[in-house]
Amino acid sequence: MLKNYFKTAWRSLLRNKSYAIINITGLAIGIAACLLIFLVIHFQTGFDTYHAKKDRIYRVLNKRTSSEGVKLRAGLPLPIARDLRVDFPQLPLVTTVINDQGKQISVKDKAGQIKRFKETDLYITDTQFFNVFDFTWLSGDKKTALNEPNTVVLTQRMAKKYFGDWENAMGKTLTYENKIDLKVTGILQDLPLNTDLPVSIAISYPTIKKTDYNNNLEDWNSNFGSHNCFIVLPENVSEARFNHDLVAFIKKHRPDEAKREAFLLQPLTEMHFDTRVGLFSGQVFSKDMIKTLSLIGVFLLVIACVNFINLATAQAVNRSKEVGIRKVLGSKRKQLIMQFLSETFIITLFSVVLAMGLSEAALPALNGLLEIKLSSGFITDPIIVTFLAVVLIVVTLLSGLYPSMVLSGFNPIAALKNKITGVRSNGITLRRGLVVVQFGIAQVLVIGTIVIISQLNHFKNSPLGFDKDAVITVNLPNDSISRLRMTALRNEILQQPNIKSFSYSFSSPSDNINWGSPITYDNAAVETEFRVNLKWADADYFKLYDLKFVAGGPYAKSDTVKAYVVNETLLKNLGVTNPKDAIGKTINIWGDKNLTQKIVGVVKDFNVTSLREQIPPVVMAAWTGQYGIANIKLSPTNMQPTLAAIENLWTKTFPDNVYEHKFLDQKIENFYKKESQLSQLYKIFAGIAIFISCLGLYGMVSFMAVQRTKEVGIRKTLGASVANIVYLFSKEFTVLILISFVISAPVAWYFMQQWLQGFTYRIHPGLGIFAISIALSIIIAWATVGYKAIKAALVNPVKSLRSE
């Protein structure tokens, strides 16, 4: 019997090829979009889930409460891991890890030539790191590999990169920052792609005494943003209990900060989704985003199923005689339902297969857009196979059940006499409601897309308070010999044509690398409760970035701190209303008398970080020892020859260091990479939703054209023009789209307002955004319906009136 169902269903589909193709296309696109979203969610929710102790691993966070609010940071003092082991001997494992990105690794090739690399996934960590986290070792002993100074563990990929073959890497030597030789003592299998701990190079913690961190190994006052600490809690100790114990711990080691700061635990399983705190991988993916993508995936699948229902019911009139004959020959309604569900299953099965092919083809573009690496062999994943099987069953039932009930419910006598001209009015109402749902979803996505694009344009066009155009930054070597060459390099570069200005600084005006500290203002008895952003920069910095002064002026050229320049926000926080009143007042940092200097200037506020955050108080001063980058402003003409000349001079000055430059405007754009990716995703999903919805409209107009064939003939006989007939078909769906807009607009407004709350500087969506959405929907819908409506209007009225 089942075989007969499928055989008959197959023959029916072959007789109605256009119907089958449209249904398969609509379902395939919807299922493909849903599958791609599922792949992304499956990838994102799989971060670091392979560690055996994942449910007991926690990251220690720093929580600071001030007038600015509550801020969480992962950066911690360097001695925290050592003192946690001492103060809490019950902890089975404590590990410390420092992301030392941007540092240089050198290695000699077989010909004796030195190859140099700037590395981002370079870390300093201890042996316990490999007991806390589970990695596969190909060579070496995880218990001892990092016990000694001057040792390093590499992944397969890095060992191959340096030595050509990982199997020959054991015992070989790397050089860190041109001064520390490191012996390879272990090789790890390449890490999974979905990890927030991408440790490709692990330098032993004892080596830290030979690095720039050595001076801070006992420093409990400084937090390092690149330094994280992880612990494994005993099974009988809860997170809440240990957080309570950490109160006494911070009072012991940071008594001056205990009122404003606290340590607390963050579960490893929550780390990837917490947008408040950064990650080594930089791939934070919020749970709200997972919910949003999940809803979009479900909605796209639903409107694809709605298409099927619309098209199937539109075909109902054409199949009424078939139903009548089957019933006369003894078919029961249950058998007819099974027959039509079989057809739906075949269509859905073809759609799933096609969707897999579409997903495979779209993966490279999706990986490039989201900067992830989803595997093309997803069909081998049991979870993905299960998902596709569930989709196949759900879509078959969701799409096929209602049409099969309608078709199987025809009266056999009316069907054989060709008296079936449509389904009952409640069916028509349902079909119209489904079109409203389709376009409602599509318009929510369209409005969301327009809002996100508008917010991104706001980022790009908002004044930042400084000139960012045609500026490159280049990282400086940090060894003492290289520092002696900085003045000569500046002079040589300034002699080049098309170089407008040159400056050394700790960071650029807007940067993700920032240095914060409380200060003492005007000989006050206590430090400020708020932290200021410290920007060490030479006197040319103000000219290069065109920073505007509201009082005083820049400090004189100096190698050490001799004066300060502050911003307007600092004065507001201090309660100083007139900037001129601050000139001559003193600022002290860290209680160091050498850092007690006068304010000589006040600059207008400029954005220090992204536009998500408020402008913080800023203190600026010259301090050569803290400079980390060179800022070079170029003429916008003949830029490539100028860049080549800079590289030649840089390489000549620092022959042992890798040269890399970054355009500042590109660095600032990277602040909004997630929003840009979200914008692209919304464009794609909105386009898919509109396309599928238009297929639904086509189905509805097809139904109307069949149902109202005689009506059209009578109207034409009585003198109706083609335009009148097109209007007849168009007015109904226009009303439906307007109804969907009335429903979707407030929903979209609410969710986009929630999203915009994450930005300090944001747009305020006006009526224009909603007008664009409704206009776009109507125009696209008219274009979709136009063909079918005109075709129906051009039919000979004699032929229409003769139809039965």
N, C-alpha and C positions, 0 to 999 in steps of 0.2 A: 504493500500500500504506500509506504513512504517513498519507495523508488518511483512509483507512478506519480506521486505529488510533484517530485522534483522534475520528472520528465515532462509533465504537462506544463509546469511553471516555466521550464526552459523554452518550450515551444511558444508559450505566450509572450515571453520577453523578446524572442526573435521576431515575432509578428509586430511588436511595438518597439522597434529599435530606438527611435528618438526619445520615447518615454524612458526606456531603460538607460540610455546614455546620459540624459539629463539627471536622472536620479542617482546613478552611479557617480557622476561628476560631483554633484552637490554633496553627497555623503562622503565621498573620498576626500574632498577638500576639508570638510568639517572634521573628519576622523584624523586626517593628517595633522591639522592644527592642534587637535586635542592630544595626539600622540607626541608631537614635539614639545608641547607644554609639559606633558607627563615626564618626558625624558629630562627636561630641565629640572623639574621638581625632584625627580628621583636622584639626579646628580647632586643637587644642592642639599638635600636631606641626608645624603650619604657621607658628608664630610666627617672624617675621623671616627667613623662608627666601627672600624675594624680593630680598634685597640681593645684588648681583653678587659682592661680595667676602666673602660670608658665611663661607667656609671659611678666610679669613685674618684675620677681625676677632676681636679679643680684648678682654675687659674686664680691667683691672688690679685685682687684689684685694689686700687687706691680710690677712696671716695672723699671728695673735698666739698665742704659746705661753706659758702660765703655769700656775700651780698649779691653775687652774680648767679646764685642758685647752686644746685648740686651737680657736680661733674664727676664722672667716672673715668679713670685712666688705668691702663694696664702697666704703664711705666712705674718702676719701683726702685728703691735704693739698692745698690749692688750687694750689700752684706745681708740682705733679708733671708736668702736661702740658708746660709750658714747659721744664722741665729734662730731660724725656725727649727732646724735640726737640734740645736742645743736646748731651746726652751720647750720643745714638744718632742721628746724622744719617742713618744708613742706613734708618731707618724712613720709609716713604713718607708715612704719614699718622698724626697723633696728634690726638685731639680731647678736649675737656673739656666736661662738661655737668652743670649743677646744676639739680635739681628745686626750684624756688622756690615750692612749692605753698602755698596759703593767702594769697598776696599779693593785693592789690586792684588791679584795672584799672578806670579811669574813662574814659568817652567821652561827648561831647556829641551829642545827637540833633539832628535838623533843626530842632526848636523851641528849641534852645539849652539844653534840660534835661540835667543831668548824670546818666548812668546808671552805677551802680557794681556791680562783680561780684567775688566771691571765686573765684579760679581754682585748680584743682588741676593741670592739665596745662600749667603755665607753667614755662619753662626758660630758663636763661642758658647760651648756648653760642657756639661760634666758627664761622667759615666752614667750617673743615675738617670739621665735623660732616656737612655735606651732600655732602662728597666721600667720606667713609667709608660713609655710609648713603645708599641710593637712594630719593628721594622725587620725585614728579612735580610740576614747577613749572608753574603756570598763568600766573604773571606775576613779573617780576623776574629778576635774574641771580644764580644760586647762588654764583658766584665772588666777588661783591662785596656781596651784600645785607646781610651782617652785618660788614662791615669797619669801619664807623664806629660811634662811640658813639651812643646815643639812636636806634637803629634796631631794628625788630622785623619778624619774618616770621610770618604767620598762615596757618592752614588755611582752606579754604573755609567750613567750618562756623563758625569763630570770626569770620571777616570778615563773614559774613552776620548773625551774632548782634550784632555791634557797629554795622554800617553798613547792614544791610538787603540789600545786594547786594555780593558779593565783587568784582565788576568795577569798582566805584567806590571800593574800599578803598585802592588804591595812592595813597601820598602823604598819606593821612589821619593824624591824630594820636591816640594813646592816652596816658593818664597812668598811670604806675606808682606805686602807694603815695602818691598825692596830691602827688608831688614831682618826678617825672622824666617829661618828655614824650618819647614814642617815635614816630618816623615809620615808617609801614608801607612797607617796601621790597621785599616779596615775598609772594606768595600760593601756598600749596601745595594740591594736590589732597588731599581728606580722606584721612587715613592708613588703611591696612587695619585691620580690627578686631583681628586677631591680631598685635599688635606689643607688645613690652615697652618701646618708646620712643615713647609717645603725645605727641609734641611738637606740641601745638596752638598754642602761642605760644612763639616763640623770640626772646629778647632778645639783642642782640649782646654778646659778652664784654667789649669795651671799656667798655660801660656799667657794668660791675661796680664800677668805681672810685667811682661815685656811690651805691653801695648799702652795706648794713651789712657786706658781705663785704670791703670795701676794706682793713680793718685786718688781714686774714688772708692777703692776697695773697702775702706773703713768709714766711708761717708754716708751717714744716715740722713743727712739734710737734703740731698739731691735725689730727684727722681729721674731716671733715664727712660725716655719713651720707648727705646729699642730693647729694654730689658724686661722680660717676663719671668714669673716664678710659678711653677706648677707643683701641686702636692697630690698625694694619694691618701684619702681619708681611710682610717680603719673602718671595718664594717659596722662596729658598734658605736661609731661617732657620727652624729648628724651634722649637716651643713650649718643649721641654726646654732647648734651647740658650739661648733668651732668658731663661728663668727663672734659669738659671745666671748670666747677665750681670746680672740684677737684684740679685743678692747684693751685688756691688760698688756698685751704684747706691744701695742703702739705707744701706750703710756710709758712703758719701760724704755723703749728705744727712740721715741720721738716725743718727749714730754711737752715740748713747746708747741707742737702741732696737733696734739691729741684732741684739743677742743674743736678743731676745724677739720681734722682728717680722721679717717678710719680705714682699716683693711677689712675686706670681705671677700667671700669666695664666689666664683662664677663657675658653674658646672661646665665641663668640656662639651657636653651635649647641647648647651645653650650658646656657646661661644660664637658659632658661625652666624647666628641670627640676631645678635645684639648690636644694633646700629649705634649705640652710645659709645662703644669701645672699639678701638681699632684692632686689626689682626695682622700678623706677619704676612699673610697671603694677600691682604687687601681686598678679599672677596666676600665682605659681609653681604648677606642676603636675608632681608628681614622676613619674619613670619607673615607680616601684612602683605608682602609681595607674593609669598607663596599662596596665601588665601586669594589674592587678586587674580593671579594667573590661573589658579584652580577654577575660580568662578568663570573666568573668560573661556577656559577650555570646556567647561560644562555648557555654557551658553552657546558656544559655537556648535557644539554637538547637538544641542536642543534645536537650534534654528535649522540645522541640516535635516533633522528628523521632521521638523515642521514642513520643510520643503517637500519631503517625501509624501507626507499626508496630503498636502495641497494638490500635488500632481496626481496622486493615486485617486483622490476623490474627483478630480477633474476628468479622469479616465473612466469613472464609474458609469457614466451614461453610455459610453462606447461599448462597455462590456455587459450591459444589462441583458441583452439577448442570450449571451453565453450563460449567465447566471440562471435565466429562465429555463433554458434547455437542460442544464444540469439538475435543476430542481425537479423538472418534469420527469427526468430519467431516474429520479430516486435519491439524488444527493441530499444529504442532511446538512443543516447549517454548520454543524461542527466540522464536517468534511470540507465545506467550502472555505471556512475560516482557515483550516490547515492548508488548503490549496494556496490561498492568497498569502499566508505567512511563509509558505515555502518560496514563493516568488520573492518576497521581501528578504528572506534569508540569502537567496542566491545573489540578489542585488547587493546586500550588505557585505557578503563574502567577497564579491568582486571589489567592492569599495574599500574593504580593509586591505586587500592585497595591493590595490592601486595606491592607497594611503601610505603603505609601507614603502613603496617605490618613491612616492613624492617626498616622504620624510627623509629617505636616504639621500635623495638629490638635494634637499634643502639643508642638510646637516652642516656642510662646509660653511655656508653663508651664516647659519645660526651660530656656529662656533666662532666665526670671525666677528660677528656682531657683539656677542656676549663675552668674548675672550675666554671661552671655556673649550674643553676638548671632549665632546660627547663622542663615544665610539660608534662607528658605522655598523658594527656587529651587534646592535642592540637586540636583534631577534633571538640571539642565543641566551639572553638574560631571562631566567624563569619568571621574574616579576613582570617584565615587559610582555612576555607571551601570555601570562595570566591576565594582564590588563587588556590586551587585544581580544582575548577570548570573552572577557566580561563585556567589552564594548560591542562585540559581535552579537551577543545574546540580548543585551539591553537595547541596542539600536533596532534589532529585528522586532522586538516586542513593542518598543516605543513607536516605531515608524509604521509597523504593519498591523497592529491590533485594531486601531480605529478604522482604517480603510477596509480591512477585512470584515469588520462588523457591519459597516455600511453596505458593502457589496453583497454580502451573504444575506442581508435582510430584505432584498428586493422581493416584491410580490411577483411570482412566476408568470401569472396571467398578464399583469401590466408590463412586465419585462418583454414577453413574447409579442405583445401588441405594440411594442416600442413606445409605451406610454410613460417611460421613465425619462423625465426631462431634467431632473436634478434631485438632490436629496432634500430632506426636510429642512424647514427653516432653522431649526436648532443647529443642524449641521452647517448651514451657511453662516450662522452666527459664530460657531466655533472656528470655522475657517478664517473668518474675518479677524476674530480674536487672535488667532495664531499669527496672522500677518502683522497685527499690532505689536505682538510680543517680539517678532523678528526685528521689525524696524525700531522698536524701543531699545532693544539690546544694541543694535547697530548705532543708534544715535548716542547712547551713553558712551560708546567707544569713540565715536567721532568727536563728541564734546571733550572727552578726556584727552584725546590726541591734540586738539586745538589748544587746550589749556596748557598742556606740557610744552608744546612748541612755543607758546607765548611766554611761558616762564623761562625757557632756555634763551629766547631772544632778549628777555629782560636781563638775564645774566650777561649776555654778550654786549648789550648796548648801555648798561648802567655804568656811569662814571665810577671808577675805582679810587679816584683821588690821586692817581699818579699816571705817568705816561708809560704804557707797556709795549708800545709798538716798536718793532725792529730792535729788540733788546735780546741778547743771548747771555746765558750764564754758563760758566765753566767751573767745575770743581777744582779746588786747589790741592796740591800735595800738602801733607801736613808735617813733613820732616823739617828739621831746622835748617838744613842746607838749602832746600828749595825756598824757604821763607826769605832767605837772604837775596834771592834773585827777583823778588816781586817788583821792586822799584824799577829795575832795568827792563823787565818785561812790560810794565806799564808804559814806559817811555817809548819803547820800540813799537808797541801797538798803536800808540797815539800818533806816531809819525806816518802811519799808513793812511792812504787816501780813503775816504768814505767812512772813517771812524769819527763819530761825533763826540763820544765821551767814554770814560773808563772809570770804574770804581771797584774797590774791594769791600766785601761785607760778609757778615755771618750768613745771611740769607737774603732773598729777594723780598720786596715789599709784601707781596702775597705769596705765602709759601706754606707747605705742610710740615716744614721743619721750624719749630718755634721754641723759644727759651723763656720760661716764665719764672717769676720770683716776686715775693713781697718787697716793698721798699720802705725806707723811712724818709718822710718829707719834712723839711724845715725843722730839723732837730727835734722831731716829736719823740715822746717817750717810748712809743711802741710802733711796730711795723704796721703797714696797712693790712687789713683783712683780705683785700683783693690782691690778686697777682697781676703784675704788669708784664707785657711782652717786651723782652729785651732785644733790641736790634743793634748789633755792633756793626758800624759802617763808617767808612772814611768820609771826609768832608765833601768829596765830589759826588757822593750818593744823592744829595739833595738836588743838584743840578741835573744829573743823569735822568732821574725819575721825575723831575719837575715838581717836587713837593712844595706846596705853597705855605708860606709863613703868615700867621695871624699876629705874631708878636716876636720881636727879636730877630735872630737870624741863625745861620749854621755856625757850628763850632769851628775853631781854627784847625788846620791840619796838624795831626799829632799821631804818634804810634800808641799812646796810652790814653786812658780816660782822663781828660782835663776839663770837660764840661758836658752838659746834657742838653738834648733837645727832646721835648715831650709833645704828645698830641693833645687835642682838645678833650678827648674822653677822659684822660687822666685827670685833668683839671676839674671836670664835672664830678668825677668820683671823689675828688678831694674837697669839693665845695668851693672851688675858686671860680668866680663868675667872670672876672676880667683877666684875660690872658696876660696882660702887661704886668699884673700883680705878681705873677709867678716868676718873672725874670729876676734873677739874683737869688732866688730861694735855693736851698740845698736839697740834694737827694743823696741818700746813702743806700748802698746795696750790700747785704750780707754782713753788715757791721764792720766792714773793712774801711779803715780811715783813708786809704788811697782811693777808695771809690766814693768818697764824700766830695761832691763837686756841685757847682752852681748850674742852674738852668739858664741857658743863653738864648733859647728860642722855643717857640710853640708852633707846630705845623698843623695845618688842617687835617682832620681825620682822613685816613685812607684805609682801604680794606686790607687787613692783615691775613685773613684766611678767606674761605669761600663766603658767598652771600647767604649761606645758611645761618651763619653766626653773626652776632653783633660785633662791632668794632671794639676790640679790647683797649685798655690803657696801654700806651707805648712809651718806652724810654729808649732813646738812642744815644750812642756815644762811640767814639773812635777807640778801637782796641785791636791792634794788628794781630795779636796772638790768637784772637778768636775768629779771624776771617776764614771762611770756608769756600767762598766762590768769588769769581771775577765777574763783574757786570759790564757788558760792552754794548754801547748803543751804536747802531750802524745807520748809514744812509740807506734808504730803501732802494736805491739804484745800484746796479752792478754788485748785487749781494754775494753771488757765488764766488767771484774772484776775491772779494774781501774775506769771506769765510776761509777760503783756501790759504790766504796770506796769514790769517790769525793762527790757523792750525800749524803752518810751517814755523812761525815764530814760537809758538807754544812748545812744539816738539823739540825745537832747538834749545829752548830754555830748560825744559824738563824732559830730557831724552829717556829717562827711565820710567816715565809715567804715560798711561793711556790718556789720549785727548778725547773728550766728549763734550759737545755743546748742546744746549737746549734753548729753544726760543721761549721766552717768558710767556707770550700769549698762549702758546700750546700747553705750557705747564698749568696755566690758569684754567684753560678749557678742560683739562683732566680733572679739575675739582668736580666737574659736573658730568663725568663719564657715565655714571649710573643713570642720571636723568636723560642723557642723550640716548643711551641704550633703551631705556623705557619708552622714550619717544618713538624710536624706530619700531619697537615691538607693537606699540599701540597703532602705529600707522598700518603695519601689516595686518594685525587682527581686525582693525576697523575695516580695512579693505576687504578682507575675507568675509566679515559679517555682512557688509553691504552686498558683495557679490552673491552670497548664498541667499540673502533676503530678496534680491532681485530675481533669482530663480523662483523663489516662492511667489513673487508677484506674477511672474510669467505663468506659473501654474494656476493662480487665481484667475487671471485674465483668460486663460485657456478654458477654464471652467465656465466663466461668464459667457464667452463666445459661443460655446456649445449650448448652454442653457437658454441664451437669448437669441438664437439663430432666427426664429420666426419674427421676434420683435424687431430685430434689425431690418429684416425684409419689409415688414409693414411700414416702419419709419421711413425707409428709402422710397417706398412706393408713394408715400404721402409727401415726399419732397425733402426729406432730411438730407443734408450734405454730408460729405465725408468728415468734415470738421465736427458736425453735430454728433456723429456716431463716435468719433474718437473722444469727444467730451463726455459722452455717455459712459464710456468705459473708464475714463480717467478720473472723473469726479469722485467716484467711490473710493478708489485707493488713495487719492489725495486727502480725503477726509480721514481715512485710516492712518495715514502717516502723521497728520496733524494731531490725531488722538494719541498716537504713540509718542509724539514729541511732548505733549502736555504731561504725560506720565513720566517720560524719561528725563526731562529737563531738571526737575527738582532732585531726582535721584543722582544725576550726574553732578549737579551743583554741590550737593551735600558731600559726596565722596571726594571731589576735587578740592573743596574747602579743607577737608581733613588732611589731604595730601599737602596742600600749600602751607599748612601750619608748621611744617618742618623747616620753613625758610624764614629768616628774619626779614629779608628783603624780597617781597613777593608781589605778584600782580593781584589785581582784584577783578575777577571775571565780570565783564559787563554784558549788556544785551547783544552786542555785536557778535560775541562768540556763539551764542545760541541762535542768532539769526543766520549765521554762516552754516551752522549744522542743519537747520531745517531746510534752508535753501538748497544745500548740497544733496540732501536726501530726496527732495522732491524732483530736482533736475535729473538725478540718476534714475529715479523710479520712472519718470516720464519717458526717458530714453529707452528704458527696458520695455515698457508697456507699448510704446509707440508702434513698434513693428506689428505686434499681434492685433492691436486695435485697428490700425490702418488696413491690415489684411482682412479683418472681419468686415470693415466698412466697405471694402471694394468688391465683396462677393455679390454676384448677380442676385437681385431681390427675388426673381422668379425661382431660382434654384433654392433660395432660403425658404420661400413659402411652400415649396414642394416637399421639403425635408420632413421626415416623420421621426 
